[in-house]
Amino acid sequence: MDNRTFTNRLIVLDTETTGLNPQEGHRIIEIGCVELVNRRLTGKRFHAYINPERIIDDGAIEVHGITNEFLEDKPTFAGVVKDFIAFIQGAELVIHNAPFDVGFINYEFSRLNNGTGTVTDYSKVFDTLTYARKKHPGQRNSLDALCKRYSIDNSHRELHGALLDAEILADVFLLMTGGQSSLLDAEPGSGEESAVNKGVKFLSTDRPPLKIIRCTEEELDAHQQRLEAIEKAGGVCIWNQ
């Protein structure tokens, strides 16, 4: 795999649409984004339902469950685009099958006819589907397949939804590209390192010994099965080396 580095601020993005092809006049009806800074979810989100000013294909409704009636009182894309651009600007977008979502967003930008430009005028783009195909060649790499491979619970995903899928993709992305950072990974001089050091500095030197709780045989067996599952999924377990 490549050893590429990412910008500190990532936006995991997904869309839902009226159909499959913007060149046939299909439009975006939902955008969902979650923010990662230094590989940590910040809790900041952008989410909007959008009135597409056209009828949604029946096949699309079967996928995401969003109806024409539900979108009647929602803003148009022109009504949300300013806030959307402000949210993604300067970040790197993480998208599963990026050409699909970026193609739709660029189509919506072009319809504004005001020189808005394209997605890459505001953000870099990282396609997790392309990355997954390189990391897991010859295997299924849909979002559901990746959730299964990385043991991510997506049982609540009965229908597609832009915000829900963005949240799930954030988990997939973190595991697929090396896991989430911890406080102990903080750079020298950062606030996070100071918090860790404070925790150590204020421990009493005359405190009683910490109680050791040993694993049961069942827990050790479950742990070993977990390590083997990670290796079967293409990961590397240093504990097994």
C-alpha positions in Angstrom: 0.0 0.0 0.0 1.0 3.6 -0.4 2.2 5.6 2.5 0.4 8.8 1.6 -0.3 11.4 4.3 -3.6 13.2 4.7 -4.4 16.8 5.6 -5.2 17.4 9.3 -8.8 18.2 8.5 -10.9 15.6 6.7 -14.5 15.7 5.7 -16.2 12.3 5.2 -19.0 12.9 2.7 -21.9 11.1 1.1 -24.9 12.1 -1.0 -28.3 10.7 -1.9 -29.8 11.5 -5.3 -32.9 11.3 -7.4 -31.2 8.8 -9.8 -27.9 7.6 -11.1 -26.8 10.1 -13.7 -26.6 13.9 -13.4 -26.3 14.0 -17.2 -29.9 12.8 -17.3 -31.0 15.7 -15.1 -30.8 13.8 -11.8 -30.2 15.9 -8.7 -28.9 15.7 -5.1 -31.5 15.3 -2.4 -29.3 14.8 0.7 -25.8 15.7 1.7 -24.2 14.3 4.9 -20.7 15.2 6.1 -18.7 14.5 9.3 -15.4 16.2 10.3 -12.2 14.5 11.3 -9.3 16.6 12.7 -6.0 14.7 13.3 -8.0 11.4 12.7 -10.5 12.2 15.5 -14.2 12.9 15.0 -14.9 16.4 16.2 -18.7 16.2 16.4 -19.1 18.8 13.7 -21.4 17.9 10.9 -23.0 19.3 7.8 -26.4 17.8 6.9 -29.1 19.0 4.5 -32.1 17.5 2.7 -32.6 19.3 -0.6 -35.6 19.9 -2.8 -34.4 18.6 -6.2 -37.2 20.4 -8.1 -37.9 17.2 -10.0 -39.4 13.7 -9.3 -37.3 11.0 -7.6 -37.0 7.7 -9.5 -38.9 4.8 -7.9 -35.7 2.7 -7.8 -33.9 5.5 -5.9 -36.6 5.7 -3.3 -36.3 2.0 -2.7 -32.6 2.6 -1.9 -32.8 5.6 0.4 -36.5 5.8 1.3 -36.6 9.6 0.8 -39.9 10.6 -0.9 -41.0 13.5 -3.1 -43.5 14.6 -0.4 -40.8 14.7 2.3 -38.7 17.1 0.2 -41.5 19.5 -0.7 -40.7 22.0 2.0 -36.9 21.6 1.9 -34.5 24.2 0.5 -33.0 24.0 -3.0 -29.3 23.4 -3.5 -28.9 27.1 -4.1 -30.2 27.6 -0.6 -27.6 25.4 1.1 -24.5 25.8 -1.2 -22.9 28.7 0.7 -22.9 26.8 4.0 -21.8 23.6 2.3 -18.8 25.2 0.6 -17.8 26.9 3.9 -17.8 23.5 5.6 -15.7 21.7 3.1 -13.3 24.5 2.1 -9.6 23.7 2.7 -10.3 20.1 3.8 -9.7 16.8 2.1 -13.0 15.0 1.2 -13.2 11.3 2.0 -15.8 9.7 -0.3 -16.7 6.1 -1.2 -16.9 6.0 -5.0 -15.9 9.6 -5.3 -16.6 10.1 -9.0 -20.3 9.6 -8.4 -20.7 12.1 -5.6 -18.2 14.6 -7.0 -19.9 14.4 -10.4 -23.3 15.2 -8.8 -21.9 18.1 -6.8 -20.1 19.6 -9.8 -23.4 19.3 -11.8 -25.2 21.2 -9.0 -22.4 23.8 -9.0 -22.7 24.2 -12.8 -26.5 24.8 -12.6 -25.9 27.8 -10.3 -24.3 29.5 -13.3 -22.4 31.9 -11.1 -18.8 30.8 -11.4 -18.9 28.5 -8.3 -16.3 26.3 -10.0 -15.9 22.6 -9.1 -15.2 20.6 -5.9 -11.5 20.5 -6.4 -11.4 24.3 -6.3 -12.2 24.0 -2.6 -11.0 20.6 -1.4 -8.8 17.6 -2.2 -10.6 14.3 -2.8 -9.7 10.8 -1.5 -11.7 7.9 -2.9 -12.0 5.0 -0.4 -13.3 2.7 -3.0 -10.2 3.0 -5.1 -8.0 2.6 -2.0 -10.0 -0.5 -0.9 -9.6 -2.1 -4.3 -5.8 -1.7 -4.0 -5.7 -2.9 -0.4 -8.1 -5.8 -1.0 -7.8 -6.8 -4.7 -10.3 -9.3 -6.0 -12.7 -8.8 -3.0 -16.0 -7.0 -2.6 -15.4 -3.5 -1.5 -18.8 -2.0 -1.1 -19.4 -0.1 2.2 -21.3 -3.0 3.6 -18.6 -5.5 2.6 -15.9 -3.2 4.3 -18.0 -3.0 7.4 -18.1 -6.8 7.6 -14.3 -7.0 6.9 -13.4 -4.5 9.6 -16.1 -5.7 12.1 -18.0 -2.5 12.1 -21.7 -2.8 13.2 -23.9 -1.4 10.5 -27.0 -3.4 11.5 -28.9 -0.1 11.8 -28.4 0.7 8.1 -31.6 -0.6 6.7 -31.7 2.1 4.1 -29.0 4.3 2.6 -28.8 7.8 4.2 -26.1 10.4 3.5 -25.3 11.3 7.1 -25.5 7.7 8.4 -23.3 6.5 5.6 -20.8 9.3 6.2 -20.5 8.3 9.8 -20.0 4.6 8.9 -17.5 5.5 6.2 -15.5 7.5 8.8 -15.1 4.3 10.9 -14.1 2.3 7.8 -11.6 4.9 6.7 -9.9 5.1 10.1 -9.5 1.3 10.3 -8.6 0.8 6.7 -5.9 3.5 6.8 -4.3 2.6 10.1 -6.7 3.1 13.0 -7.6 6.1 15.1 -4.8 8.1 16.8 -4.7 8.2 20.6 -3.7 10.9 23.1 -0.3 9.2 23.4 0.4 10.0 19.8 0.3 13.7 20.4 3.2 15.8 19.2 5.5 17.4 21.8 4.2 20.6 23.1 0.6 19.9 22.1 -2.3 20.4 24.5 -3.1 16.7 24.4 0.5 15.7 25.4 0.2 18.1 28.4 -3.0 16.4 29.5 -1.3 13.0 29.4 1.7 14.3 31.3 -0.5 15.9 33.9 -2.2 12.6 34.5 1.1 11.1 35.3 2.6 14.0 37.3 -0.3 14.1 39.8 -0.3 10.4 40.7 0.7 10.0 44.3 4.1 8.2 44.9 2.8 6.5 48.1 -0.4 5.2 46.6 -1.2 1.4 47.1 -0.3 -1.0 44.3 -2.8 -1.2 41.5 -5.0 -4.3 41.5 -4.2 -6.7 38.7 -7.2 -8.3 37.1 -6.1 -11.3 35.0 -7.9 -12.5 31.9 -10.0 -15.6 32.0 -9.3 -18.5 29.6 -12.5 -17.5 27.6 -11.3 -13.9 27.3 -7.8 -15.0 26.1 -9.4 -17.3 23.5 -11.7 -14.5 22.3 -8.7 -12.2 22.0 -6.8 -14.7 20.0 -9.7 -15.2 17.6 -9.9 -11.4 17.2 -6.3 -11.2 16.2 -6.7 -14.0 13.7 -9.7 -12.3 12.2 -7.7 -9.1 11.8 -4.9 -10.9 9.9 -7.4 -12.7 7.7 -8.9 -9.3 6.8 -5.4 -8.2 5.6 -4.2 -6.4 8.8 -0.9 -7.0 10.6 -1.0 -8.0 14.3 2.3 -7.3 16.0 1.1 -9.3 18.9 1.2 -12.4 16.7 4.7 -11.8 15.5 
